Amino acid sequence: MKKLLLSVLGLFLFIGASYAQEYKPFKIGLGLGYAIPGGEGAGGGILIYGEPMYRINDAIAVGLRVEGAIVVRGYSETNVDDYSLDAAAIGSYTLSGQYYFSNATFRPLVGAGFGIYSLAAVSVENGDDTGAGESTTFGFYPRVGFDAGHFNFMIEYNIVPNTKIESTTLGGESVTVKNSYLSIKAGASILGGRRK
């Protein structure tokens, strides 16, 4: 998988090398945001991200997004009468791409990404009965936002499959935890400004 991702990135670098650009080719986005998970009992939390990108040309950029969010994930269905969910971390390592609509200082954009989501254990308590589940899975996100100089703002919806947590005792009790979340992010770009 790593070889495939590096090959695709290398192809984009080769294709983009011959184009004249107004903007410098490399940029690194760093920032913070707010993550809003879905489902009953969910609670929002903070996230942090880093995203090195390469501009194939002024309109198209590709990169790698590394993000970590701490949230209380909600549920979509349960047959447990009395339970509580703990806060849990969601880490993601994804290939991203975006398209800019303008070369002006204010640059609206749309994009998408896909990759691996690492879902930390979330525990379910029902009296003395407990259950826990963790997994690694693939996910996808569309994004919209803008760059204004070195300032970045993005809204993404991370679409991640649900996790089913079974109880540790007999009785067949379970909770299906929703892993998808909306993120609202702001940050700054290092490098990648307009050429002088």
C-alpha positions as CSV (number, residue, x, y, z in Angstrom):
1,M,0.0,0.0,0.0
2,K,2.8,2.4,0.9
3,K,4.5,1.7,-2.5
4,L,1.3,2.4,-4.4
5,L,0.8,5.7,-2.5
6,L,4.4,6.8,-3.2
7,S,4.1,5.8,-6.8
8,V,1.0,7.9,-7.3
9,L,2.5,10.9,-5.5
10,G,5.7,10.5,-7.6
11,L,3.6,10.5,-10.8
12,F,1.9,13.8,-9.8
13,L,5.2,15.3,-8.9
14,F,6.6,14.4,-12.4
15,I,3.6,15.7,-14.3
16,G,3.5,19.0,-12.3
17,A,7.2,19.7,-12.7
18,S,6.8,21.2,-16.2
19,Y,4.1,23.8,-15.3
20,A,4.8,27.4,-14.4
21,Q,3.1,28.3,-11.1
22,E,2.3,31.5,-9.2
23,Y,2.5,29.6,-5.9
24,K,5.4,27.7,-4.4
25,P,4.9,24.0,-4.8
26,F,5.3,22.8,-1.2
27,K,3.1,23.8,1.7
28,I,2.6,22.3,5.2
29,G,-0.8,23.0,6.9
30,L,-1.0,22.8,10.7
31,G,-4.0,23.6,12.8
32,L,-6.7,22.8,15.4
33,G,-10.4,22.2,15.1
34,Y,-13.6,21.0,16.6
35,A,-14.9,17.5,15.9
36,I,-18.6,16.8,16.0
37,P,-19.5,13.0,16.1
38,G,-23.0,11.7,15.2
39,G,-25.5,9.6,17.1
40,E,-27.2,9.6,20.4
41,G,-25.1,10.5,23.4
42,A,-22.3,12.0,21.3
43,G,-20.1,14.8,22.6
44,G,-17.8,17.1,20.5
45,G,-14.1,17.4,21.1
46,I,-10.9,18.8,19.9
47,L,-8.7,17.8,17.0
48,I,-5.2,18.6,15.7
49,Y,-3.9,18.0,12.2
50,G,-0.9,18.3,10.0
51,E,-1.0,18.1,6.2
52,P,2.0,18.4,3.9
53,M,0.9,19.1,0.3
54,Y,2.4,19.4,-3.1
55,R,0.9,21.7,-5.7
56,I,0.7,19.9,-9.1
57,N,-0.2,23.3,-10.5
58,D,-1.9,26.4,-9.0
59,A,-5.3,24.8,-9.0
60,I,-4.5,21.2,-7.8
61,A,-2.7,20.1,-4.6
62,V,-2.2,16.6,-3.2
63,G,-0.9,15.6,0.2
64,L,-1.0,13.4,3.3
65,R,-3.3,14.4,6.2
66,V,-2.5,13.2,9.7
67,E,-5.2,14.0,12.2
68,G,-6.2,13.1,15.8
69,A,-9.5,13.8,17.4
70,I,-10.7,13.2,20.9
71,V,-14.5,12.9,21.2
72,V,-17.4,11.0,22.9
73,R,-18.7,8.9,20.1
74,G,-22.5,8.4,19.9
75,Y,-24.5,5.2,19.1
76,S,-26.9,4.3,16.3
77,E,-28.6,1.3,18.0
78,T,-28.4,-0.5,21.3
79,N,-30.2,-3.1,23.3
80,V,-28.4,-2.1,26.6
81,D,-30.8,-0.4,29.0
82,D,-28.4,1.6,31.1
83,Y,-24.9,2.4,29.8
84,S,-22.3,5.1,29.4
85,L,-19.7,5.7,26.7
86,D,-16.2,7.0,27.4
87,A,-14.2,9.6,25.4
88,A,-12.1,8.0,22.7
89,A,-9.4,9.0,20.2
90,I,-9.8,8.7,16.4
91,G,-6.5,8.9,14.5
92,S,-6.4,9.1,10.7
93,Y,-3.7,8.8,8.0
94,T,-5.1,9.8,4.6
95,L,-4.2,10.7,1.1
96,S,-5.8,14.1,0.3
97,G,-6.4,16.3,-2.7
98,Q,-8.0,19.7,-3.3
99,Y,-9.0,22.0,-6.2
100,Y,-8.7,25.8,-5.9
101,F,-11.1,28.0,-7.8
102,S,-9.0,31.1,-7.8
103,N,-5.4,32.3,-7.8
104,A,-6.3,35.4,-5.8
105,T,-5.3,36.0,-2.1
106,F,-8.7,34.5,-1.1
107,R,-8.8,31.0,-2.6
108,P,-12.0,28.9,-2.2
109,L,-11.4,25.1,-2.5
110,V,-13.1,21.7,-2.6
111,G,-11.4,18.4,-2.0
112,A,-11.6,14.9,-0.7
113,G,-9.4,12.2,0.9
114,F,-9.3,8.6,1.9
115,G,-7.2,6.4,4.1
116,I,-6.8,4.6,7.4
117,Y,-8.7,5.5,10.5
118,S,-7.5,4.1,13.8
119,L,-10.3,3.9,16.4
120,A,-9.2,3.7,20.0
121,A,-11.1,1.5,22.4
122,V,-14.4,2.9,23.6
123,S,-15.9,1.2,26.7
124,V,-19.5,0.5,27.4
125,E,-20.6,0.2,31.0
126,N,-24.0,-1.3,32.1
127,G,-23.8,-1.8,35.8
128,D,-21.1,-4.4,36.4
129,D,-21.1,-5.4,32.8
130,T,-18.5,-3.9,30.5
131,G,-17.6,-4.1,26.8
132,A,-15.0,-2.5,24.6
133,G,-14.1,-2.3,21.0
134,E,-11.3,-0.9,18.9
135,S,-10.5,-1.2,15.2
136,T,-8.6,0.1,12.2
137,T,-10.6,0.7,9.1
138,F,-10.8,2.7,5.9
139,G,-12.7,6.0,5.6
140,F,-13.4,8.8,3.3
141,Y,-14.1,12.6,3.5
142,P,-15.2,15.4,1.3
143,R,-14.0,18.9,2.2
144,V,-14.8,22.5,1.4
145,G,-12.9,25.6,2.6
146,F,-10.6,28.4,1.7
147,D,-7.0,29.7,2.0
148,A,-6.5,33.4,2.7
149,G,-2.8,34.1,2.4
150,H,-1.3,31.6,4.9
151,F,-4.6,31.1,6.9
152,N,-6.6,28.0,6.2
153,F,-10.2,27.1,7.0
154,M,-11.9,23.8,6.2
155,I,-15.0,21.8,6.9
156,E,-14.8,18.0,6.4
157,Y,-17.2,15.1,7.0
158,N,-15.3,12.0,7.9
159,I,-17.3,8.9,6.8
160,V,-16.1,6.0,8.9
161,P,-17.9,2.6,9.4
162,N,-19.6,1.9,12.7
163,T,-18.1,-0.3,15.5
164,K,-20.3,-2.9,17.2
165,I,-19.4,-3.6,20.8
166,E,-20.6,-6.8,22.5
167,S,-21.0,-7.1,26.2
168,T,-18.5,-9.2,28.2
169,T,-21.2,-11.3,29.8
170,L,-23.9,-13.5,28.3
171,G,-27.2,-12.1,27.2
172,G,-26.3,-10.7,23.7
173,E,-26.3,-7.1,24.7
174,S,-24.5,-4.8,22.3
175,V,-24.0,-1.1,21.3
176,T,-23.3,0.0,17.7
177,V,-21.0,3.1,18.0
178,K,-21.0,5.7,15.3
179,N,-17.5,6.7,14.1
180,S,-18.2,9.3,11.5
181,Y,-17.7,12.9,12.4
182,L,-17.9,16.5,11.1
183,S,-14.7,18.6,11.6
184,I,-14.4,22.4,11.5
185,K,-10.7,23.3,11.2
186,A,-8.5,26.4,11.1
187,G,-4.8,26.7,10.8
188,A,-1.8,28.2,9.0
189,S,0.4,27.1,6.1
190,I,4.1,27.1,6.4
191,L,5.8,27.7,3.0
192,G,3.6,27.5,-0.1
193,G,3.1,31.2,-0.5
194,R,3.0,33.2,-3.7
195,R,6.2,33.4,-5.7
196,K,8.0,36.8,-5.6
